[in-house]
Amino acid sequence: MTQTQKRAGFAAIIGAPNAGKSTLVNGLVGEKVSIVTHKIQTTRFQVRGIAMLGDAQVVLVDTPGIFEPKQRLDRSMVHAAWTGAADSDVVVHVVDAPSYYEVMTGGTPNAQDKKSAHDTDNVVEGLRKTTRAKPTILALNKIDLIPRENLLKLITHFNDEDVYNDVFLISALAGKGMKELGAHLANIMPIGPFLYPEDQAADIPSRLLAAEITREKLFLRLHNELPYASHVETEKWTRKKDGSIRIEQIIYVKRKSQKPIVLGKNGQTIKSIGQAARIDMCETFGAKVHLFLFVKIRENWTEDRSKYIEFGLEFDV
């Protein structure tokens, strides 16, 4: 009896902000490895989620949303996304199908739909220039929110771009089409040994993952009031004798007026953020977590080179 050959490789998940990239990665991995919020540009750096799909290990590189950068942090994030695509064996372009259809057909798109469609078109142009030598997959996402006949029009539109090898219709949130996409990725990974232990779900330092969990809860609670440039840093991480973990984190905001927003009346907002983050951390790290949050003002943290090094981002781009 012949032994099935193992396969392992990298699949970059790219697309415009809020297309559903992180939800797709979490769905294929089977647990949360990348944060998801309502806010655009939530993902700031490459997060590697490790999906065991049959005899294949697919390392899903969740990348920042690709958009027109205006500031240093923006440029670094977009650079990280394209670097992830260049370094991977396969590229999956995730598109918000209902949003793009509204713009493509001249329906009633809002400003965010228009921006998303514009960013998507820029991704298509970028793919045309950079990924011709590797499999490139289109994943039309949120298909449960759009009639099937409209999906057929979208497929025709993107097929005419002559960029993609395959098209998959998915709803990352509802789980539709994910099994088929995962099986296809597994089949086209290079033959070779696994790159990570089979029980490892993500390649991200625990201190950084803890900061990302708190940043997710921060934005879920305050996504209308707080700019995306807010930052969370794990300052101390101590494993106690009883096996529990003491984590101290600082939430950095850029304006004095933003600090009371994060704190809330009588500290209730930051308390609720901490409670939600602690629950996630206990599950993620498999231990009781004692979480302490502090809020500080740092107006120019986006010009601090050390922060970019911490995230694995390029500073001078």
Secondary structure, 3 states (H helix, E strand, C coil): CCCCCCEEEEEEEEECCCCCHHHHHHHHHCCCCCCCCCCCCCCCCCEEEEEEECCEEEEEEECCCCCCCCCHHHHHHHHHHHHHHHHCCEEEEEEEHHHHHHHHCCCCCCHHHHHHHHHHHHHHHHHHHHCCCCCEEEEEECHHHCCHHHHHHHHHHHHCCCCCCEEEECECCCCECHHHHHHHHHHHCCECCCCCCCCCCEECCHHHHHHHHHHHHHHHHHCCCCCCCCEEEEEEEEECCCCCEEEEEEEEECCHHHHHHHHCHHHHHHHHHHHHHHHHHHHHHCCCEEEEEEEEECCCHHHCHHHHHHHCCCCCC
